[in-house]
Amino acid sequence: MTFDELKTLLVSLGLDPADITPESTREEAGLDSLLLTELALVLRKERGVPVPEEELYAAPTVAAIGDLVRRSAGAAR
């Protein structure tokens, strides 16, 4: 998943696109625990990418979340 794809997904979850940069922390982007859980659910159900929620919580930035999603997508194949 590219950064732009992740950003589009995060915006669809209600986040402000101006707050989402690769360097944004989870908090700066607006990703609280509820949204991280929702992101994990959307990734699993709509994209077929099983990303462990605890790893999403541990990712410090949006770029790190994108890297995690890419690794999880590769492992799921």
N, C-alpha and C positions, 0 to 999 in steps of 0.2 A: 504494500500500500504506500503510495507516494504521500508526501506531506500535503499536497493539494487535496488528495482524496480523503485523508484524515481530517483536514480542516473542514471540508464539505460535510463530512459525517458529524463532526463536532458542532458545526453551525446548525445542522438539522436537529441536533439535540437541544438547541436553544442557546448556545454560546454566542457571544459577540465576536464576529470575525476580526475586528480590530484588536482583540485581546489575544489572538492565536497566532503566535510566531513559533518557529522551531525552538527558540531560546526561552520562550515563556515557561515558567514553572506551572505545575498543575494548578496551583492557587491563582496565579496571575491570569490563566486562561479561564478560570471559573469551574475547574473540574473538582467538585467535591466528591465525597464518597458515594453519594447516590448516583451522580452522573457517571462515575467510573464503573459502577455496577451496571448501569444501563448501557454504557459503551461495551462492556464485556458481553452482555446479552445480545446486543445488536450484531457485534462481530461474530458471535457463535451462531446465531439463528439466521441472519441474513447473508453473511459472508462465508460461513463455514470455517471460521478461524477461531479455534478454542484458545483464548488468551486467559490465563489464570488471573483472577482478580487481584490476588496478593502481589503479583508481579506488576500489575498496573499501578497499584498503590505505591510500589517502591520506585517506579520510574519518576525521576525528578523533573523532567521537562517534556514538552510536547514531542520534541525530536526523539527522546528516549522511548516514548510511547509508540511512535511510528516504527522505530527499530524493533521493539518488542513484537509489534503486530507483524512485521515482515518475517522475523524469525519464527513466530508461531505459525504463520501461513506456510512457510517452507517446510516446517516439521509436520504439518497436517497433510501434506501431499503424499 
